[in-house]
Amino acid sequence: MLIGICFVIGSVCFFYEGSVQLLIRPLIRLHRFIYFKRLPDTDQEA
């Protein structure tokens, strides 16, 4: 019984940590996209 509980807790922790790691890259990409959108456009001539 105790082994089963430990297994379930470990599985939940593993999947939660894995899902966080899978979200990091898209969040960084989204942050960079928003950041560069907010920068002034330097290609236009004044």
C-alpha positions in Angstrom: 0.0 0.0 0.0 2.8 2.5 0.9 4.7 1.6 -2.2 1.6 2.4 -4.3 1.2 5.8 -2.6 4.9 6.6 -3.1 4.6 5.6 -6.8 1.5 7.9 -7.4 3.2 10.8 -5.6 6.4 10.3 -7.6 4.4 10.1 -10.9 2.5 13.3 -10.2 5.7 15.1 -9.3 7.5 13.8 -12.4 4.7 14.8 -14.8 4.3 18.2 -13.2 8.0 18.9 -13.4 8.1 17.7 -17.0 5.1 19.8 -18.0 6.8 22.9 -16.5 9.9 22.2 -18.5 7.9 21.8 -21.7 6.2 25.2 -21.1 9.5 27.1 -20.6 10.6 27.2 -24.2 7.2 28.5 -25.7 7.0 31.1 -22.9 10.5 32.4 -23.7 9.6 32.5 -27.4 6.4 34.4 -26.6 8.3 36.8 -24.4 10.9 37.6 -27.1 8.2 38.1 -29.7 6.3 40.6 -27.5 9.6 42.3 -26.5 10.7 42.8 -30.1 7.2 44.0 -31.2 7.5 46.8 -28.6 10.9 48.0 -29.9 10.7 50.9 -32.3 11.1 50.0 -36.0 14.6 51.2 -37.0 14.2 50.2 -40.7 12.1 53.2 -41.5 13.7 56.4 -42.7 12.8 59.5 -40.6 
